[in-house]
Amino acid sequence: MEGRARTARVAHAERMKAKVCLVGEAAVGKTSLVRRFVLDEFDDRYVTTLGAKVSKKEMEFDAGERRVHLDMTVWDIMGERGFRDLLKDAYFTGARGVLAVCDVTRYSTLKELDEWVVSVFRVAGAMPVVYAVNKIDLRDEVLLLYGEKEIALHARAFDAPWFYTSAKTGENVEAVFRTLGQRVAAAGPAFSRSETAPERFK
Protein backbone atom coordinates (compact mmCIF):
# COMPACT_ATOMS: atom_id res chain seq x y z
CA MET A 1 0.00 0.00 0.00
CA GLU A 2 2.81 2.39 0.93
CA GLY A 3 4.63 1.57 -2.33
CA ARG A 4 1.47 2.29 -4.33
CA ALA A 5 1.04 5.67 -2.59
CA ARG A 6 4.67 6.59 -3.33
CA THR A 7 4.17 5.66 -7.00
CA ALA A 8 1.05 7.83 -7.16
CA ARG A 9 2.96 10.79 -5.70
CA VAL A 10 5.73 10.39 -8.26
CA ALA A 11 3.27 10.02 -11.13
CA HIS A 12 1.41 13.20 -10.21
CA ALA A 13 3.25 16.24 -11.55
CA GLU A 14 2.80 19.55 -9.78
CA ARG A 15 2.01 22.25 -12.35
CA MET A 16 3.95 25.47 -12.16
CA LYS A 17 3.86 28.53 -14.38
CA ALA A 18 6.98 30.65 -14.67
CA LYS A 19 7.93 33.74 -16.59
CA VAL A 20 11.61 33.88 -17.57
CA CYS A 21 13.35 36.83 -19.19
CA LEU A 22 16.09 36.67 -21.80
CA VAL A 23 18.31 39.71 -21.36
CA GLY A 24 21.41 41.01 -23.11
CA GLU A 25 22.65 43.50 -25.66
CA ALA A 26 21.27 43.76 -29.20
CA ALA A 27 22.36 41.12 -31.75
CA VAL A 28 23.71 38.58 -29.23
CA GLY A 29 21.24 35.98 -30.54
CA LYS A 30 18.45 35.97 -27.94
CA THR A 31 15.65 35.63 -30.49
CA SER A 32 17.53 32.89 -32.34
CA LEU A 33 18.04 30.94 -29.10
CA VAL A 34 14.31 31.06 -28.34
CA ARG A 35 13.46 30.04 -31.90
CA ARG A 36 15.85 27.08 -31.71
CA PHE A 37 14.52 26.04 -28.28
CA VAL A 38 10.81 26.35 -29.05
CA LEU A 39 10.68 25.46 -32.76
CA ASP A 40 14.10 23.81 -33.34
CA GLU A 41 14.71 26.27 -36.21
CA PHE A 42 17.41 28.80 -37.05
CA ASP A 43 17.20 31.85 -39.32
CA ASP A 44 20.30 33.79 -40.34
CA ARG A 45 18.37 37.02 -40.88
CA TYR A 46 18.70 39.52 -38.05
CA VAL A 47 15.37 40.96 -36.94
CA THR A 48 15.27 43.55 -34.15
CA THR A 49 12.88 42.59 -31.37
CA LEU A 50 10.49 45.47 -30.68
CA GLY A 51 9.70 45.53 -26.98
CA ALA A 52 9.41 41.85 -26.07
CA LYS A 53 8.51 38.68 -27.92
CA VAL A 54 6.76 36.05 -25.80
CA SER A 55 7.03 32.29 -26.46
CA LYS A 56 5.92 29.25 -24.46
CA LYS A 57 7.43 25.84 -23.77
CA GLU A 58 6.38 23.02 -21.43
CA MET A 59 8.92 20.88 -19.53
CA GLU A 60 8.96 18.36 -16.69
CA PHE A 61 11.55 18.06 -13.93
CA ASP A 62 12.27 16.16 -10.76
CA ALA A 63 12.71 18.76 -8.03
CA GLY A 64 13.65 16.84 -4.91
CA GLU A 65 10.66 14.66 -4.06
CA ARG A 66 8.42 16.69 -6.35
CA ARG A 67 7.70 16.12 -10.02
CA VAL A 68 7.13 19.52 -11.61
CA HIS A 69 5.40 20.22 -14.93
CA LEU A 70 6.65 23.69 -15.82
CA ASP A 71 4.81 25.99 -18.20
CA MET A 72 7.63 28.34 -19.13
CA THR A 73 6.78 31.70 -20.67
CA VAL A 74 9.92 33.05 -22.33
CA TRP A 75 10.14 36.84 -22.68
CA ASP A 76 12.71 37.87 -25.27
CA ILE A 77 13.58 41.42 -24.20
CA MET A 78 14.78 44.02 -26.71
CA GLY A 79 18.48 44.65 -26.20
CA GLU A 80 18.58 48.44 -26.30
CA ARG A 81 19.87 50.25 -23.20
CA GLY A 82 17.29 53.03 -23.43
CA PHE A 83 14.53 50.44 -23.53
CA ARG A 84 15.86 48.72 -20.41
CA ASP A 85 15.31 51.87 -18.36
CA LEU A 86 12.10 52.95 -20.09
CA LEU A 87 9.98 49.80 -19.86
CA LYS A 88 11.79 47.54 -17.41
CA ASP A 89 8.95 47.53 -14.86
CA ALA A 90 6.46 46.28 -17.45
CA TYR A 91 8.63 43.47 -18.76
CA PHE A 92 10.53 42.30 -15.66
CA THR A 93 7.64 42.24 -13.16
CA GLY A 94 6.69 38.68 -12.23
CA ALA A 95 9.87 37.10 -13.60
CA ARG A 96 10.99 33.85 -11.96
CA GLY A 97 14.27 33.32 -13.82
CA VAL A 98 16.79 35.04 -16.08
CA LEU A 99 18.69 33.74 -19.10
CA ALA A 100 21.54 36.20 -19.56
CA VAL A 101 22.87 36.05 -23.13
CA CYS A 102 26.14 37.41 -24.47
CA ASP A 103 28.07 37.05 -27.74
CA VAL A 104 31.34 35.11 -27.59
CA THR A 105 32.82 37.45 -30.22
CA ARG A 106 32.12 40.66 -28.25
CA TYR A 107 33.53 40.97 -24.72
CA SER A 108 31.46 44.11 -24.06
CA THR A 109 28.26 42.05 -24.24
CA LEU A 110 29.44 39.89 -21.33
CA LYS A 111 30.31 42.91 -19.19
CA GLU A 112 26.93 44.53 -19.89
CA LEU A 113 25.09 41.50 -18.47
CA ASP A 114 25.88 42.61 -14.90
CA GLU A 115 23.63 45.63 -15.32
CA TRP A 116 20.94 43.69 -17.19
CA VAL A 117 20.63 41.10 -14.41
CA VAL A 118 20.68 43.74 -11.67
CA SER A 119 17.89 45.59 -13.52
CA VAL A 120 15.69 42.48 -13.29
CA PHE A 121 16.55 41.96 -9.62
CA ARG A 122 15.64 45.55 -8.78
CA VAL A 123 12.17 45.06 -10.23
CA ALA A 124 11.36 41.45 -9.34
CA GLY A 125 13.81 40.45 -6.58
CA ALA A 126 16.57 37.83 -6.69
CA MET A 127 15.94 34.70 -8.77
CA PRO A 128 17.83 31.92 -10.58
CA VAL A 129 20.14 33.09 -13.38
CA VAL A 130 21.87 31.09 -16.14
CA TYR A 131 24.42 32.52 -18.58
CA ALA A 132 24.40 31.61 -22.29
CA VAL A 133 27.63 32.55 -24.10
CA ASN A 134 26.24 32.41 -27.61
CA LYS A 135 27.62 32.04 -31.16
CA ILE A 136 30.21 29.46 -30.15
CA ASP A 137 29.91 28.07 -33.69
CA LEU A 138 32.16 31.02 -34.68
CA ARG A 139 35.02 29.92 -32.40
CA ASP A 140 37.19 28.82 -35.33
CA GLU A 141 36.38 31.82 -37.52
CA VAL A 142 37.10 34.80 -35.27
CA LEU A 143 39.57 35.80 -32.58
CA LEU A 144 37.90 35.28 -29.21
CA LEU A 145 38.77 38.14 -26.85
CA TYR A 146 37.63 36.45 -23.64
CA GLY A 147 37.27 32.94 -22.27
CA GLU A 148 36.20 30.76 -19.36
CA LYS A 149 38.01 32.80 -16.70
CA GLU A 150 36.15 36.02 -17.58
CA ILE A 151 32.81 34.23 -18.02
CA ALA A 152 33.09 32.47 -14.66
CA LEU A 153 33.97 35.73 -12.92
CA HIS A 154 30.82 37.48 -14.15
CA ALA A 155 28.52 34.47 -13.71
CA ARG A 156 29.75 33.82 -10.16
CA ALA A 157 28.38 37.19 -9.01
CA PHE A 158 24.87 35.78 -9.47
CA ASP A 159 25.67 32.15 -8.57
CA ALA A 160 24.89 31.35 -12.20
CA PRO A 161 25.94 28.27 -14.16
CA TRP A 162 27.00 29.06 -17.72
CA PHE A 163 27.09 27.34 -21.10
CA TYR A 164 28.63 27.98 -24.49
CA THR A 165 25.67 27.92 -26.89
CA SER A 166 24.95 28.09 -30.59
CA ALA A 167 21.49 28.87 -31.91
CA LYS A 168 22.81 27.97 -35.37
CA THR A 169 23.92 24.40 -34.55
CA GLY A 170 21.71 23.88 -31.51
CA GLU A 171 24.72 23.28 -29.22
CA ASN A 172 23.63 23.40 -25.55
CA VAL A 173 20.41 25.30 -26.34
CA GLU A 174 18.17 22.67 -24.76
CA ALA A 175 20.62 22.31 -21.87
CA VAL A 176 20.70 26.01 -21.01
CA PHE A 177 16.91 26.36 -20.93
CA ARG A 178 16.43 23.09 -19.03
CA THR A 179 19.03 24.15 -16.47
CA LEU A 180 17.17 27.42 -15.91
CA GLY A 181 13.83 25.60 -15.75
CA GLN A 182 15.24 23.10 -13.25
CA ARG A 183 16.51 25.88 -11.00
CA VAL A 184 13.20 27.75 -11.19
CA ALA A 185 11.28 24.55 -10.39
CA ALA A 186 13.61 23.73 -7.49
CA ALA A 187 13.25 27.26 -6.10
CA GLY A 188 9.47 26.78 -6.11
CA PRO A 189 6.77 29.36 -5.38
CA ALA A 190 8.44 30.36 -2.12
CA PHE A 191 11.60 31.62 -3.80
CA SER A 192 12.40 35.24 -2.86
CA ARG A 193 10.55 37.69 -5.06
CA SER A 194 10.68 40.84 -3.00
CA GLU A 195 10.00 44.10 -4.79
CA THR A 196 13.55 45.27 -4.21
CA ALA A 197 16.90 43.75 -5.02
CA PRO A 198 19.13 42.26 -2.34
CA GLU A 199 21.31 44.85 -0.64
CA ARG A 200 24.46 43.99 -2.61
CA PHE A 201 22.69 44.70 -5.94
CA LYS A 202 21.29 48.13 -5.00
Residue pairs with C-beta under 8 A, 6 or more apart in sequence:
9 65
10 67
11 67
12 67
13 60
13 67
13 68
13 69
14 66
14 67
14 68
14 69
15 68
15 69
15 71
16 68
16 69
16 70
16 71
16 184
16 185
16 188
16 189
17 70
17 71
17 73
18 70
18 71
18 72
18 73
18 96
18 97
18 181
18 184
18 185
19 73
19 75
19 94
19 95
19 96
20 72
20 73
20 74
20 75
20 95
20 96
20 97
20 98
20 99
20 180
20 181
20 184
21 75
21 77
21 91
21 92
21 95
21 97
21 98
21 99
21 120
22 30
22 33
22 34
22 74
22 75
22 76
22 77
22 98
22 99
22 101
23 30
23 77
23 79
23 98
23 99
23 100
23 101
23 113
23 116
23 117
23 119
23 120
24 30
24 79
24 100
24 101
24 102
24 109
24 112
24 113
24 116
25 79
25 102
25 103
25 106
25 108
25 109
25 112
26 48
26 78
26 79
26 80
27 46
27 79
27 103
28 79
28 101
28 102
28 103
28 106
28 109
28 134
28 135
29 101
29 103
29 134
29 135
29 167
30 49
30 76
30 77
30 79
30 101
31 47
31 49
31 53
31 76
32 42
32 43
32 134
32 167
32 168
33 99
33 101
33 132
33 134
33 165
33 167
33 173
33 176
34 53
34 55
34 74
34 76
35 41
35 42
35 43
35 167
36 42
36 167
36 170
36 173
37 57
37 74
37 173
37 174
37 177
38 55
38 56
38 57
38 74
40 170
42 167
42 168
42 170
44 168
48 78
49 76
49 77
49 78
49 79
50 78
51 78
51 83
51 87
51 91
52 75
52 76
52 77
52 78
52 91
53 75
53 76
54 73
54 74
54 75
54 76
55 73
55 74
55 76
56 71
56 72
56 73
56 74
57 72
57 74
57 177
58 69
58 70
58 71
58 72
59 69
59 70
59 72
59 177
59 178
59 181
60 67
60 68
60 69
60 70
61 67
61 68
61 70
61 178
61 181
61 182
61 185
61 186
62 68
63 182
63 185
63 186
63 188
64 186
66 185
66 188
68 185
70 181
70 184
70 185
72 177
72 181
72 184
74 99
74 177
75 91
75 95
77 83
77 84
77 91
84 115
84 116
84 119
85 119
88 119
88 120
88 123
89 123
92 119
92 120
92 123
92 124
93 123
93 124
94 124
95 120
95 123
95 124
95 127
96 127
96 128
96 184
96 187
96 191
96 193
97 127
97 128
97 129
97 130
97 180
97 181
97 183
97 184
98 117
98 120
98 127
98 128
98 129
98 130
98 180
99 129
99 130
99 132
99 176
99 177
99 180
100 113
100 116
100 117
100 129
100 130
100 131
100 132
100 158
100 160
101 113
101 131
101 132
101 134
102 109
102 110
102 112
102 113
102 131
102 132
102 133
102 134
103 109
103 134
103 135
104 133
104 134
104 135
104 136
104 138
104 139
104 144
104 146
104 164
105 135
105 138
105 142
105 144
105 145
106 145
107 145
107 146
107 150
110 133
110 146
110 150
110 151
110 154
111 154
113 131
113 154
114 154
114 157
117 129
117 158
118 197
118 201
120 127
121 127
121 197
121 198
121 201
122 196
122 197
122 201
122 202
123 195
124 193
124 195
125 192
125 193
125 194
125 195
125 196
125 197
125 198
126 192
126 194
126 197
126 198
126 201
127 184
127 187
127 191
127 192
127 193
128 160
128 180
128 183
128 184
128 187
128 191
129 155
129 158
129 159
129 160
130 160
130 161
130 162
130 163
130 176
130 179
130 180
130 183
131 151
131 154
131 155
131 160
131 161
131 162
131 163
132 162
132 163
132 165
132 172
132 176
133 151
133 162
133 163
133 164
133 165
134 165
134 166
134 167
135 166
135 167
135 168
136 164
136 165
136 166
136 171
136 172
137 166
137 168
137 169
137 171
151 162
152 162
155 161
155 162
161 179
163 172
163 175
163 176
163 179
164 171
164 172
165 171
165 172
165 173
165 176
166 172
166 173
167 173
184 191
196 202
